[in-house]
Amino acid sequence: SNTSTIPIELLVQDMSKDFQSEFAITHFFNPVRYMHLLEIVRGEHTCQEVIECLEKFNESRMGKGIVICNDTPGFLANRVGVFAIQTALHTAFRLGLTPEEADAIFGRPMGVPKTGVFGLYDLIGIDLMNDVVKSLVSILPNDDSFHNISAEIPLMKRMIEEGYLGNKVTKGGFYRLKIPEDATSKQTLDFDRFSYRAFNASKPQLVIDTEQSSDFTQLLKYDGRYGEYAWEILSNTLSYAAALIPEVNTSLVAVDDAMKLGYNWLQGPFEMIDAIGTDRFITRLEHVNHNVPPFLRSAAGRSFYRIYNGDLQYLCPDSSYQTLKRPSGVIRFNEERRKLKPLLENKVASYFGLFRDIGLVEFHSKANTLNADSMELLADAIQHSVKNFKGLVIHNDGQHFSCGVNLESVSNFITKEDWDGLDSFLDNFQQTVLSMKHAPIPVVAAPSGLCLGG
């Protein structure tokens, strides 16, 4: 199935019980070759052997991150993801934010893709997203909070009627390029005049430098419209995710995995609540008379994830904690990292020891660009790994593996006319790379996302 809005119950209707026992949904996320998430949906009569077979093959041979879903509306990722998008959309219109303002907050500062909400609507197709919302409205329970943010917006109704459908070959969407081949000709739809104006590249004046900080909780410290916008999205979306446990899925890990693997969120909803602080989040919800779901209430005084006896554990609906275990051969560094302390560290990179016999270097500069400090730590990590480990892995869980050499560092050498310094930097860079190539142990780069040389 390529949709999350047709229940498996309907797909197998009137089929024999034998057929139903062999039937499951594999719901891939587009573009399939880039997106890691695969939701496997079991029906009422699907036998466990079928689920296990699909899970094993798609994880080990296709390289997918698997989330097992029950046959509920929207399955899991789209249930939460579309809710978040619709909340961001309706709140932006209610607060009178421009597309530039809204997308600058509901984007990288919040740990979600930089398209934001209006850019994402354009990317998917305004007419298609409208159909998705209508489909969910038709199958979700009447008391579901989704109905509060599903009403059709008059401006968007007009856009669809007049052919402003987004990035397709149409008149444009919330944004458009006046000259298709020229990215500098970007324009934004003026809601009041229903005509295009110049794109406003200036960003909202936030309390944090969103290019440098990945701490989304800083958005909640702002008192103006931008802070209100961030709080409305986070409070409603995170509460909605908590309300899905245990009816839609008994595991909070499944919800977090779905959003990270299917929607490219840096953190899942329950990881985000932990970052805010469960008690702080509950208190603020109560202050504005917001409903606190029972599962969220059960985490009061605790956290959804914890480190216990060296294991990463997560909270279950019965209020117990269970150790998070991945299938054999599957390791997620962002989970291992919580249990580790760096052996070496500077402001742009860290070096860890995994399982006592593998070293791992993680870059964490802006866009993971590489400068002299990156190379210094990498060189030290190679030497340490050769002496103490069986191999070295270079990996990170950032949105970009690396955008290549930090050109600002190179520019500084040129501005100062420090040609010796530039030569020394380039020579050291090359020698470090060669020491990786010729190391007596395996050195493995494990990239994902953007990976550039420069």
N, C-alpha and C positions, 0 to 999 in steps of 0.2 A: 504494500500500500504506500502511496506517496502522500497521504493526507492523514492528519490526526483527528479528523472530524467525522469519519465514518467508523462507528464501533464495529469490532470484530463480530459482535452478536448479529449484526445485519448482514455481514459478508457470508456467514455460514448458515444463514436462515434457510430452513427446509432441506439442508444437507443431512446426510446420514451421520449417526454418532461416530462411526469409524472415520469418516472424512473429517469431522470436527476434532477428533482426537489428534489428527496429524496436521492441523492447521494452526498457524501462528502468523502474526504480522511482524515484518521487519521494516521498521520505519526509519529510513536513512534521512540525514539532514544535508541539505544542499549548501554549497556544491560538495557532492559526496567525496570527491578525492581530497578535499581539504578538511571537511568537518569530521571530527572524531566520533561524534555521538551516533549510536544506533540504539533505538528503543525497540526491544523485543516484547511484543504484547501477547499475553496468553489469553485464551478464551476460557469459558467455563469448563469445557471438556478437553482442552489441550493437555496431552500427556507430558509429564516432566521430562521424559527422554528427548522429546522434540525440542523443548526449550534449552536443555543442556547441550544438545548437538549444535543448535544454531549459535548459542553463546560461545562455545569452544571454537567453532570454525571462524566466526567473525572476529573474535578477539585475537586468535593466534595467527590466522592466515590473512585476514583483511586489516588487522591493526586497529580495530575499532574499540572505543570505550563503550561498554554495554550497560544499559539500564533496563532492568526487567520491570515492565509496567502491567498493571491490571487494566482491564477493559473499561476505562473511565474516560469521560469527555476530554479531548485534547491530550490524552495520555499524560505526560508529565512536563516535558520541557515547554511545549506550547501553552499548556495550562497556565504556567507561571509567567513565561516569557511574553505572551500576548497580553496578559493582565498588566505586566509592567509597562509595556509599550502604550497600551490604552490609557493607563493612569498618567503617564508622562504627557501624552497627547492632550487629554481633556484638561489636566491641570495647567498646562501651558496656555491654552485658550482662556481658561478661567482667570488666570493671573495676568493675561495680556502680554505674555512674553513673545518676542520675535523668534523665528526659527533659529537664528544665530545664538540668541541667549539661551534658549532651551537646550540646544544641542551641545553647547559649551559646558553645561552642567550634567545633563543625562548623557554622558559620553565618558571619555577617559577619566575625568575627575571622580566619577562614581564607579570606575572599574568596569565599565561596559564599553563596547566598541565605539570608536570616535564618530560613527555615522549619527549617533544620537537618535532621536525619535523621528524628526522630520526627514533627515537624510535616509533613515532606514525605510520609512514609508515610500520614499522615492525609489529606493533600490529594489524593494520587493514589488512595488506597483500599488498605487493608491486604490485602484479598483479591486485588486486581488486581496489586499488587506481588509478592505471593506467586506468582501465575501467571507473571509476567514472569521471576522467578528460576527457576522450574521449566522454563520454555521455554528459557532460556539454558543451564541444566544439561543439557538433552537434546541440544543442538546443538553445545556447545563441546567441543574436544578433551579427552581424559581427563587430559592433563597440564597443563591450564590452571589457573592459580592461583585462578580464580573458584570452583572446587569447594571450596576451603578455607573459604569464607565463605558457602556456600549452604545449609548444613544448616538445617532448620526449627527454629525456637525454640519450645519447648513453650508458653510463655505466649502467643505469637502464634497458635499452632494453636488454643488455647482461645478466644482473642478471635474468630477467624474462625468457629469452631463456634457461638459464643454470640451472634454478630451485632454484635460491636464492630469495625466496619469502617472507621472514620474519619469524615471530614466529610460523608459521605452522610447520608441520613435514616436513621440507625441509632442504636444505644444510645450511640455515641461511639467514640473511638479511644484513642490515647495521651493525647489531650487532649479536652475537651468544654466546651461552655458549658452550665452548669446551667440558665440561662435563655437561650434561643436569641437573644433580642434584646439581651442585656446582656453586652457584652464583659468587664465587670468580674467576671462570674460564672465565669470560666475555671477549670477543674479539671484535675487530672492523675491518671492511673491509677496507683495504688499497686501495684507489681508483687507485693509480698509478700501483701497482703490482697485483691488483685483487687477493689478498690473505689476510688472517686474521693475525692481529698483536695483541699484548696485549692491552687491554682497558686502555686508559689514564685517570685515575681518577682525576688528577689534573685539577682544574678549571681555566678558563681564568682569567687573572689579571684585574678585573673590578674596576671601581672607587668606587663601593659600596660593602658592605658585603651583598651579595644577600640572604644569609641565614637569616639575621636579618631584612633587609628592604623590605617592600612590595611596595615601591615607584618606579614604573617602570620608571618614568621620569628621574631618575638618570642615566639611560642608555644613554640618549641623550646628556649627558655632556661629554661623552668619544669621543675623536677625532680619534682613530685608527680604525682598521677594525671592531672591535666589536661594536663601536658606529655607524659606517656606516651601519653595518648589522641591528642593532636595528632600526635605522632611516628608512632604506629601507622598512622593514616590516611594521612599524607603519604608515609611511606616506602613503604608497600605500593602506594598508588594511583599515585604518580609512577614507581615502578619498573615497575608493570604497563603504564603508558602507554609507557614506553621499550621494553619487551619486544615491543610491537606493531610496531615499526619494524625491518625493512622488510616483514615478511611481510604484515601487514594493510594498511599504507599506507606508501609510500616517503617521504612528506613529514611531518615533524614539525609543519609549519605547519597541515596538515589536522587533526591531533589537537588543537592549540591552538585553532584556529577552531571546531571542533566543540563543545568544552567552553565556550567563551566565548559562542558564538551559540546553542547548544542548551540549556545548563544554567545560563547567566548567571553563570559564574565570572568574577571580575575578571581573572584570568590563566589561561593554559593551563598544562598540566603542565610543559612544557619551559621556559616563562617562569618558573614557580615554582622549578624546579631551578636556573635561572640566578640567581634571587633568593637562594636558599640558598647557592649556590656549588657548582659541579659537584664539585670536589675534596673540599669539606667534606661534601657529601652522600654521595659514594662512601665516604669514610673512615668515616663513621658507620654506613653499611650494613655495611661489612666488620667493624666493631667488634662488631656483634651477629650476625655470621655470616649476614647477609642476602644473597641472590643479587643480583649486579650484572649486569644485562642487557648484552650485548655493545655495543649502540648507546650506552648510558650510559657504558660503559667507554671507548668511543672519544672521548668528550668530555673525558676527564681532561686537566687542564692548560689547558682551553679553555672556551668557553661555547657554548651551542646557538645563540645569536644574537650578532651583533657588528655594529658600525658600521665599514665599511671604505671609504675614499675617498668618504665622504658617503653611502654606500648601506647599507641594512639588509640583512644577509645571514644565512642560516641554515645549520646543519650538515646535510650529506647523509649517507646511509649509507656512501658511499665515502670519508668523512672530508674531502671537499672542502666549500667554502662556495659557496652560490648566492644571488644577489641576489633578494630577495623582491619580486615584481612582481604587482600587482593588475590586474584587467582594466581596460581603458580607461574612464575616468569614475568609477572606484571609488577612494576615498581613505579610509583609516582613521587618524584623528588620533593614536590611541595609538601607531601605528607611525611617523608623521611626527614626533611629539613627541620620540622618541629621538634624532632627528638635529638638533634645534633647541635654541637657547638663547633664553630669553625676552628680548624687547626691554624689557618692563616687568614688574615682579612685586612683589606683597606677599603677606601671609600667607593671603589668601583668594582671590586671582585672579592670572592671568598673561596676558601678551599676546605673541603670536608673529607672525612674518612667514612666510607660506606662499608658496612659488614666486615670491617677489620682488614679487608684486603684490596679495596678499590678506592682510589682517590677521585674526587670530583671538584672541578672548578666551575663556579657560577659567576657570570658577569651580572652586575646590577647597576650599571651606569645608565644615563638617559639613552633610551633606544639601544642599550647595550653596545654603544660605540666603544672602540678600543683606543687607548692612549698609552703613555709610558707606564702609568701605574698598573694598567691591565697586564702589560707584558712582564712587568717586574714580578707580580704575584704569580703569573703563569709559569715563569721561569723557575721560581722558588718551588712551586707545586710539582713541576716535573722532576726536579732534583729530589724532593722529599718522596715522591711516589716511586722513583727508581730504587731508593734505599729501603722503603718500607712496605710497598704495595705491589700487587701483581698487575695493575693496570691503572690508567687514568682516563676519566670521562670528562668531557667539556659539555655542559648542558645547563639550561635554566628554564624556568617556567614563565618567563616574560612573554609578552605578546610578540616580541621580535627576538630571535636568537641573537642577531647582531646586525646593525646597519653599517658595519665596516669600520675603517679607521675614523677616529674623531677628527674631522676636517677643521674644526675650530682650533685644535691643538696645532695642526700643521700651519694654519693661518697665522697663529701667534708667532711661530718661528719666522715666517715670511715678513710679518709686520715689523719685527725687531731686527730683521736682516741677520738673524742668527743661523747662518748656513751650516756652521759646524754642529750646532745643536740639532738641526734638522737631519743632517747626515747621521749623527749619532743615534737619533731616535729610529730612523729607518733601518740602520744597520742592526740595532738591538732587536727591532721587530723581526727582521729576517732571520737573525741567529736563533731567536726563540722559536720561531716556526720550524726551522731546520732541526732544532733539538727535539721537537715533538716528532718529526718525521723519522729521525734516526735513533730515538730512544730504544733501549733494550727491552722495554715493556710495551704492550699495546696502548696507544693513545687514540681514543675514539671520540670524535665530535658527533654529538647527537642533536642536530638542529631541528627546529620547527618554526613555522612562521617565516618572517622575512629574514633572509640571510644574504647579505651583500658583501662584496669585496670593493675596496675603494682606495 
